[in-house]
Amino acid sequence: MLQIKQAIIVEGKYDKIKLSSLVKAVIIQTNGFGIYKNQELLELIRYYARTTGILILTDSDRAGFQIRNYIRGAIPEGDVRNIYIPDIFGKERRKVKPSAEGKLGVEGIDAGILREAFRKAGVLTEEKPVSEPVTKTDLYLAGFSGRPNSSEKRREFQKYLNLPANLSASALLEVLNSMMTREEFLKQIQEYESCRSHR
């Protein structure tokens, strides 16, 4: 079981149950959009952001991103990190039909993939060596921002890295800097371009 010092923010009780079997940490559920009306819960999340730091782990659908962005915007200070799960299409066992977008939520994601998502966010390595960060210019030069087909190319690269497709260029930049060094990013770009050319 992974011991995590930060509080983890999830959407619902089934997400909390799933995570409880993998990590030892404070896990707070937003009850979906219930967070919008629950000032007490928001204050608790702000408290953890200021003290231990928080990890936001919501589903990869539109609702998950809305909740993630709302929380992020409602926290003026503290350590807030995002953990993203990849877009995996399917249906949770307990549900009769898939979600509106057909993607698995946190509760339906395989334990190994969840562990990898924490690792990619740099949560399991407490001390990270100081390295040169990926910049907006790097994204532009790679064709992931500021070009006519940037969003399409970015989505492809995000899929290649097993990240959700809905990330903006800014969100991708944040994720990349929590996952890898600039040197590793440039290497990933070469491998990605090589894969594309062999299709």
PASEBA-1860 file (N, C-alpha, C; in nm, 3 decimals):
! residues 199
1> MLQIKQAI> 0.085/-0.120/0.000/0.000/0.000/0.000/0.088/0.125/0.000 ~ 0.051/0.221/-0.084/0.130/0.344/-0.096/0.092/0.443/0.014 ~ 0.191/0.495/0.083/0.166/0.596/0.185/0.186/0.733/0.122 ~ 0.080/0.814/0.121/0.086/0.945/0.056/0.051/1.052/0.157 ~ 0.137/1.154/0.168/0.115/1.257/0.271/0.007/1.356/0.230 ~ -0.009/1.381/0.099/-0.109/1.478/0.054/-0.251/1.420/0.066 ~ -0.348/1.510/0.080/-0.488/1.469/0.078/-0.528/1.451/-0.069 ~ -0.605/1.347/-0.097/-0.646/1.319/-0.235/-0.793/1.357/-0.250
9> IVEGKYDK> -0.822/1.435/-0.354/-0.959/1.479/-0.380/-1.016/1.397/-0.494 ~ -1.128/1.326/-0.468/-1.195/1.247/-0.571/-1.340/1.290/-0.581 ~ -1.410/1.242/-0.685/-1.548/1.284/-0.706/-1.649/1.211/-0.617 ~ -1.644/1.079/-0.615/-1.751/1.006/-0.546/-1.704/0.897/-0.451 ~ -1.801/0.834/-0.387/-1.768/0.734/-0.283/-1.703/0.609/-0.341 ~ -1.739/0.571/-0.465/-1.678/0.452/-0.524/-1.533/0.477/-0.562 ~ -1.502/0.603/-0.599/-1.362/0.641/-0.625/-1.283/0.629/-0.494 ~ -1.346/0.675/-0.387/-1.281/0.672/-0.254/-1.255/0.527/-0.211
17> IKLSSLVK> -1.354/0.441/-0.232/-1.339/0.299/-0.196/-1.224/0.237/-0.275 ~ -1.219/0.266/-0.406/-1.114/0.210/-0.492/-0.976/0.255/-0.443 ~ -0.961/0.385/-0.417/-0.831/0.438/-0.374/-0.790/0.387/-0.237 ~ -0.888/0.370/-0.150/-0.860/0.322/-0.013/-0.791/0.187/-0.013 ~ -0.812/0.108/-0.120/-0.748/-0.023/-0.127/-0.605/-0.014/-0.180 ~ -0.568/0.104/-0.230/-0.435/0.121/-0.290/-0.342/0.212/-0.210 ~ -0.402/0.314/-0.145/-0.319/0.413/-0.077/-0.363/0.436/0.067 ~ -0.265/0.475/0.146/-0.294/0.517/0.282/-0.281/0.668/0.281
25> AVIIQTNG> -0.394/0.738/0.284/-0.393/0.884/0.274/-0.530/0.936/0.315 ~ -0.538/1.067/0.335/-0.668/1.131/0.357/-0.733/1.141/0.219 ~ -0.854/1.087/0.205/-0.924/1.092/0.077/-1.055/1.169/0.097 ~ -1.073/1.275/0.021/-1.192/1.360/0.035/-1.274/1.351/-0.092 ~ -1.404/1.322/-0.077/-1.489/1.317/-0.196/-1.571/1.444/-0.210 ~ -1.584/1.491/-0.335/-1.655/1.617/-0.361/-1.805/1.595/-0.379 ~ -1.847/1.468/-0.391/-1.986/1.435/-0.425/-2.023/1.504/-0.557 ~ -1.934/1.485/-0.654/-1.955/1.544/-0.786/-1.963/1.695/-0.777
33> FGIYKNQE> -2.069/1.752/-0.839/-2.085/1.898/-0.839/-2.131/1.952/-0.704 ~ -2.149/1.863/-0.605/-2.188/1.905/-0.470/-2.088/2.002/-0.408 ~ -1.964/1.995/-0.456/-1.859/2.083/-0.405/-1.894/2.230/-0.429 ~ -1.971/2.259/-0.534/-2.007/2.397/-0.567/-2.086/2.465/-0.455 ~ -2.164/2.385/-0.381/-2.250/2.442/-0.277/-2.200/2.416/-0.135 ~ -2.089/2.342/-0.124/-2.043/2.302/0.009/-1.917/2.382/0.050 ~ -1.941/2.499/0.110/-1.831/2.586/0.151/-1.744/2.523/0.260 ~ -1.807/2.445/0.345/-1.734/2.379/0.455/-1.631/2.281/0.397
41> LLELIRYY> -1.674/2.205/0.299/-1.585/2.108/0.234/-1.472/2.180/0.161 ~ -1.506/2.291/0.097/-1.406/2.370/0.026/-1.300/2.425/0.123 ~ -1.346/2.468/0.240/-1.253/2.518/0.343/-1.159/2.407/0.389 ~ -1.213/2.286/0.401/-1.131/2.170/0.442/-1.024/2.143/0.336 ~ -1.064/2.148/0.210/-0.969/2.126/0.100/-0.862/2.236/0.100 ~ -0.904/2.362/0.125/-0.807/2.473/0.133/-0.707/2.450/0.247 ~ -0.759/2.399/0.359/-0.673/2.370/0.475/-0.565/2.269/0.436 ~ -0.607/2.160/0.371/-0.510/2.058/0.332/-0.412/2.110/0.226
49> ARTTGILI> -0.461/2.196/0.137/-0.372/2.255/0.035/-0.259/2.333/0.103 ~ -0.295/2.407/0.210/-0.195/2.489/0.282/-0.102/2.405/0.368 ~ -0.149/2.293/0.418/-0.069/2.214/0.512/0.005/2.098/0.445 ~ -0.068/1.994/0.406/-0.002/1.877/0.347/0.009/1.885/0.196 ~ -0.075/1.971/0.134/-0.086/1.972/-0.012/-0.201/1.880/-0.053 ~ -0.256/1.903/-0.171/-0.364/1.817/-0.221/-0.332/1.764/-0.360 ~ -0.391/1.648/-0.389/-0.381/1.585/-0.520/-0.522/1.574/-0.574 ~ -0.549/1.634/-0.689/-0.683/1.627/-0.748/-0.686/1.513/-0.849
57> LTDSDRAG> -0.772/1.415/-0.822/-0.784/1.297/-0.907/-0.931/1.278/-0.945 ~ -0.971/1.345/-1.053/-1.109/1.333/-1.100/-1.111/1.254/-1.230 ~ -1.231/1.219/-1.276/-1.245/1.144/-1.400/-1.195/1.227/-1.518 ~ -1.173/1.160/-1.631/-1.121/1.229/-1.750/-1.231/1.282/-1.841 ~ -1.354/1.286/-1.793/-1.462/1.340/-1.876/-1.480/1.490/-1.849 ~ -1.575/1.552/-1.919/-1.596/1.697/-1.905/-1.628/1.736/-1.761 ~ -1.717/1.658/-1.697/-1.756/1.688/-1.558/-1.634/1.683/-1.466 ~ -1.549/1.583/-1.485/-1.428/1.570/-1.403/-1.337/1.691/-1.417
65> FQIRNYIR> -1.322/1.737/-1.542/-1.237/1.855/-1.567/-1.300/1.981/-1.510 ~ -1.434/1.990/-1.515/-1.503/2.107/-1.457/-1.479/2.114/-1.307 ~ -1.495/2.000/-1.240/-1.475/1.994/-1.095/-1.329/2.026/-1.060 ~ -1.238/1.967/-1.136/-1.094/1.989/-1.117/-1.062/2.139/-1.129 ~ -1.112/2.203/-1.234/-1.083/2.345/-1.257/-1.147/2.434/-1.151 ~ -1.266/2.396/-1.105/-1.334/2.473/-1.000/-1.251/2.470/-0.871 ~ -1.207/2.351/-0.832/-1.127/2.337/-0.709/-0.998/2.417/-0.722 ~ -0.932/2.398/-0.835/-0.805/2.468/-0.859/-0.822/2.620/-0.846
73> GAIPEGDV> -0.932/2.672/-0.904/-0.957/2.815/-0.900/-1.000/2.866/-0.763 ~ -1.051/2.775/-0.678/-1.101/2.814/-0.546/-0.994/2.808/-0.437 ~ -0.873/2.769/-0.476/-0.765/2.756/-0.378/-0.658/2.861/-0.405 ~ -0.657/2.968/-0.325/-0.564/3.079/-0.349/-0.419/3.048/-0.313 ~ -0.398/2.955/-0.219/-0.259/2.926/-0.179/-0.243/2.780/-0.141 ~ -0.121/2.734/-0.145/-0.092/2.596/-0.107/-0.043/2.513/-0.225 ~ -0.017/2.387/-0.197/0.037/2.295/-0.298/-0.079/2.216/-0.359 ~ -0.107/2.242/-0.485/-0.216/2.173/-0.555/-0.154/2.102/-0.675
81> RNIYIPDI> -0.170/1.970/-0.678/-0.117/1.894/-0.792/-0.231/1.817/-0.857 ~ -0.223/1.804/-0.988/-0.322/1.726/-1.063/-0.267/1.589/-1.094 ~ -0.353/1.488/-1.079/-0.319/1.353/-1.123/-0.423/1.318/-1.229 ~ -0.376/1.277/-1.344/-0.468/1.247/-1.454/-0.469/1.097/-1.485 ~ -0.589/1.047/-1.513/-0.600/0.909/-1.560/-0.622/0.913/-1.711 ~ -0.575/0.811/-1.782/-0.593/0.812/-1.927/-0.738/0.791/-1.968 ~ -0.769/0.825/-2.093/-0.902/0.799/-2.147/-0.910/0.649/-2.178 ~ -0.987/0.577/-2.097/-1.010/0.435/-2.124/-1.160/0.418/-2.137
89> FGKERRKV> -1.201/0.365/-2.251/-1.344/0.351/-2.275/-1.395/0.218/-2.222 ~ -1.512/0.224/-2.160/-1.570/0.103/-2.102/-1.679/0.141/-2.003 ~ -1.719/0.042/-1.922/-1.827/0.061/-1.827/-1.788/-0.001/-1.693 ~ -1.814/0.071/-1.584/-1.789/0.016/-1.452/-1.886/-0.100/-1.426 ~ -1.840/-0.201/-1.352/-1.921/-0.321/-1.327/-2.056/-0.290/-1.263 ~ -2.057/-0.195/-1.171/-2.181/-0.168/-1.097/-2.284/-0.092/-1.179 ~ -2.242/-0.036/-1.293/-2.333/0.046/-1.373/-2.403/-0.035/-1.482 ~ -2.524/0.006/-1.513/-2.603/-0.061/-1.617/-2.550/-0.024/-1.754
97> KPSAEGKL> -2.516/0.104/-1.771/-2.463/0.150/-1.900/-2.344/0.241/-1.878 ~ -2.261/0.263/-1.980/-2.144/0.350/-1.965/-2.183/0.494/-1.937 ~ -2.087/0.574/-1.896/-2.111/0.717/-1.872/-2.143/0.785/-2.005 ~ -2.186/0.910/-2.000/-2.224/0.984/-2.120/-2.112/0.984/-2.226 ~ -1.987/0.999/-2.181/-1.875/1.002/-2.276/-1.814/0.864/-2.297 ~ -1.866/0.764/-2.224/-1.819/0.626/-2.243/-1.684/0.594/-2.183 ~ -1.631/0.687/-2.098/-1.499/0.664/-2.038/-1.512/0.607/-1.898 ~ -1.415/0.526/-1.861/-1.410/0.475/-1.724/-1.370/0.588/-1.630
105> GVEGIDAG> -1.433/0.592/-1.513/-1.394/0.688/-1.411/-1.285/0.628/-1.324 ~ -1.244/0.701/-1.222/-1.138/0.655/-1.131/-1.170/0.516/-1.076 ~ -1.296/0.494/-1.038/-1.333/0.366/-0.977/-1.314/0.247/-1.071 ~ -1.319/0.271/-1.203/-1.309/0.162/-1.299/-1.169/0.139/-1.354 ~ -1.076/0.225/-1.315/-0.940/0.216/-1.367/-0.860/0.109/-1.292 ~ -0.782/0.033/-1.366/-0.698/-0.072/-1.310/-0.599/-0.014/-1.207 ~ -0.575/-0.089/-1.101/-0.488/-0.044/-0.992/-0.348/-0.008/-1.041 ~ -0.295/-0.085/-1.134/-0.161/-0.058/-1.188/-0.156/0.075/-1.261
113> ILREAFRK> -0.261/0.106/-1.336/-0.267/0.232/-1.410/-0.278/0.349/-1.311 ~ -0.353/0.330/-1.203/-0.365/0.435/-1.101/-0.229/0.461/-1.035 ~ -0.158/0.354/-1.001/-0.025/0.370/-0.940/0.068/0.447/-1.034 ~ 0.060/0.413/-1.163/0.143/0.479/-1.263/0.107/0.628/-1.274 ~ -0.022/0.660/-1.262/-0.067/0.800/-1.267/-0.006/0.879/-1.150 ~ 0.000/0.818/-1.032/0.062/0.883/-0.916/0.212/0.902/-0.942 ~ 0.274/0.798/-0.998/0.418/0.807/-1.025/0.448/0.918/-1.126 ~ 0.366/0.925/-1.233/0.386/1.028/-1.336/0.373/1.169/-1.278
121> AGVLTEEK> 0.287/1.183/-1.178/0.267/1.314/-1.116/0.379/1.347/-1.017 ~ 0.473/1.256/-1.002/0.587/1.280/-0.913/0.553/1.267/-0.766 ~ 0.442/1.198/-0.736/0.396/1.188/-0.597/0.476/1.084/-0.520 ~ 0.517/0.978/-0.588/0.585/0.869/-0.518/0.734/0.891/-0.502 ~ 0.786/0.996/-0.565/0.926/1.030/-0.546/0.929/1.165/-0.475 ~ 0.953/1.162/-0.349/0.945/1.284/-0.268/1.048/1.389/-0.309 ~ 1.169/1.343/-0.342/1.272/1.441/-0.380/1.304/1.425/-0.526 ~ 1.284/1.532/-0.602/1.314/1.527/-0.744/1.433/1.618/-0.772
129> PVSEPVTK> 1.529/1.569/-0.852/1.643/1.655/-0.883/1.598/1.777/-0.963 ~ 1.665/1.888/-0.941/1.631/2.011/-1.013/1.676/1.992/-1.158 ~ 1.585/2.014/-1.251/1.620/1.996/-1.391/1.553/2.105/-1.474 ~ 1.598/2.117/-1.597/1.544/2.218/-1.687/1.399/2.183/-1.722 ~ 1.305/2.277/-1.706/1.165/2.244/-1.731/1.128/2.251/-1.880 ~ 1.019/2.182/-1.913/0.960/2.195/-2.047/0.894/2.332/-2.051 ~ 0.909/2.406/-2.160/0.855/2.542/-2.168/0.745/2.552/-2.274 ~ 0.676/2.666/-2.274/0.575/2.692/-2.378/0.639/2.691/-2.516
137> TDLYLAGF> 0.761/2.740/-2.525/0.834/2.741/-2.652/0.856/2.599/-2.703 ~ 0.888/2.506/-2.609/0.907/2.366/-2.648/0.778/2.309/-2.708 ~ 0.665/2.343/-2.646/0.535/2.295/-2.698/0.510/2.353/-2.836 ~ 0.542/2.481/-2.853/0.522/2.547/-2.983/0.609/2.481/-3.090 ~ 0.738/2.460/-3.057/0.831/2.401/-3.153/0.792/2.258/-3.189 ~ 0.728/2.189/-3.093/0.682/2.051/-3.119/0.550/2.051/-3.198 ~ 0.491/2.171/-3.215/0.366/2.182/-3.290/0.242/2.160/-3.206 ~ 0.256/2.165/-3.072/0.143/2.139/-2.983/0.066/2.264/-2.942
145> SGRPNSSE> 0.113/2.381/-2.984/0.040/2.505/-2.955/0.075/2.608/-3.061 ~ -0.020/2.701/-3.085/0.004/2.813/-3.175/0.004/2.782/-3.323 ~ -0.033/2.661/-3.361/-0.036/2.624/-3.504/-0.179/2.581/-3.541 ~ -0.213/2.583/-3.670/-0.350/2.547/-3.711/-0.397/2.409/-3.664 ~ -0.309/2.308/-3.666/-0.351/2.172/-3.625/-0.295/2.131/-3.489 ~ -0.259/2.231/-3.407/-0.195/2.203/-3.277/-0.278/2.115/-3.185 ~ -0.408/2.148/-3.172/-0.489/2.072/-3.075/-0.501/1.926/-3.116 ~ -0.510/1.901/-3.246/-0.519/1.762/-3.295/-0.389/1.687/-3.267
153> KRREFQKY> -0.277/1.753/-3.297/-0.146/1.691/-3.275/-0.122/1.668/-3.125 ~ -0.164/1.766/-3.044/-0.149/1.755/-2.898/-0.229/1.636/-2.845 ~ -0.354/1.621/-2.896/-0.439/1.509/-2.853/-0.372/1.375/-2.885 ~ -0.313/1.366/-3.003/-0.243/1.243/-3.044/-0.126/1.212/-2.951 ~ -0.050/1.317/-2.918/0.067/1.299/-2.831/0.022/1.260/-2.689 ~ -0.088/1.322/-2.644/-0.141/1.288/-2.511/-0.186/1.142/-2.507 ~ -0.245/1.097/-2.616/-0.287/0.956/-2.624/-0.163/0.867/-2.621 ~ -0.059/0.910/-2.693/0.069/0.836/-2.698/0.128/0.821/-2.557
161> LNLPANLS> 0.113/0.929/-2.476/0.165/0.927/-2.339/0.065/0.865/-2.240 ~ -0.050/0.821/-2.290/-0.155/0.762/-2.206/-0.214/0.865/-2.109 ~ -0.235/0.987/-2.160/-0.296/1.096/-2.083/-0.434/1.125/-2.142 ~ -0.523/1.190/-2.066/-0.655/1.222/-2.122/-0.646/1.319/-2.239 ~ -0.738/1.306/-2.333/-0.736/1.387/-2.455/-0.775/1.533/-2.432 ~ -0.849/1.561/-2.324/-0.904/1.696/-2.302/-0.808/1.801/-2.248 ~ -0.680/1.769/-2.234/-0.587/1.866/-2.175/-0.562/1.985/-2.267 ~ -0.562/2.105/-2.209/-0.523/2.224/-2.285/-0.370/2.225/-2.293
169> ASALLEVL> -0.315/2.317/-2.372/-0.168/2.327/-2.383/-0.107/2.359/-2.246 ~ -0.173/2.447/-2.168/-0.121/2.483/-2.034/-0.124/2.364/-1.939 ~ -0.235/2.288/-1.944/-0.247/2.170/-1.856/-0.143/2.065/-1.897 ~ -0.122/2.048/-2.028/-0.022/1.952/-2.075/0.116/1.992/-2.024 ~ 0.146/2.121/-2.030/0.276/2.171/-1.984/0.297/2.136/-1.837 ~ 0.194/2.159/-1.757/0.202/2.128/-1.613/0.226/1.979/-1.590 ~ 0.151/1.895/-1.664/0.166/1.750/-1.649/0.305/1.704/-1.692 ~ 0.351/1.756/-1.806/0.483/1.716/-1.855/0.592/1.749/-1.754
177> NSMMTREE> 0.581/1.868/-1.692/0.684/1.908/-1.595/0.676/1.829/-1.465 ~ 0.561/1.766/-1.438/0.554/1.680/-1.319/0.599/1.538/-1.353 ~ 0.598/1.504/-1.483/0.631/1.368/-1.526/0.776/1.348/-1.568 ~ 0.834/1.452/-1.630/0.965/1.431/-1.693/1.047/1.559/-1.701 ~ 1.174/1.542/-1.729/1.262/1.657/-1.751/1.247/1.702/-1.897 ~ 1.303/1.817/-1.929/1.297/1.868/-2.067/1.369/1.771/-2.161 ~ 1.480/1.717/-2.114/1.558/1.621/-2.193/1.475/1.497/-2.226 ~ 1.401/1.447/-2.124/1.315/1.331/-2.145/1.200/1.364/-2.240
185> FLKQIQEY> 1.148/1.487/-2.229/1.040/1.531/-2.317/1.087/1.531/-2.463 ~ 1.206/1.587/-2.488/1.260/1.593/-2.624/1.281/1.452/-2.680 ~ 1.320/1.359/-2.593/1.339/1.220/-2.634/1.203/1.158/-2.669 ~ 1.101/1.189/-2.585/0.965/1.137/-2.611/0.913/1.189/-2.744 ~ 0.941/1.316/-2.775/0.898/1.376/-2.902/0.959/1.299/-3.019 ~ 1.089/1.269/-3.009/1.158/1.194/-3.116/1.093/1.058/-3.136 ~ 1.066/0.988/-3.023/1.005/0.854/-3.031/0.864/0.862/-3.089 ~ 0.791/0.965/-3.047/0.654/0.986/-3.095/0.654/1.013/-3.246
193> ESCRSHR> 0.743/1.102/-3.291/0.752/1.136/-3.434/0.792/1.013/-3.515 ~ 0.881/0.932/-3.459/0.926/0.810/-3.525/0.808/0.712/-3.541 ~ 0.727/0.699/-3.437/0.606/0.612/-3.443/0.510/0.661/-3.550 ~ 0.490/0.794/-3.555/0.396/0.852/-3.652/0.443/0.825/-3.796 ~ 0.574/0.837/-3.818/0.626/0.821/-3.955/0.621/0.675/-4.002 ~ 0.613/0.581/-3.906/0.608/0.439/-3.943/0.466/0.387/-3.961 ~ 0.367/0.477/-3.943/0.228/0.433/-3.958/0.193/0.413/-4.104
END
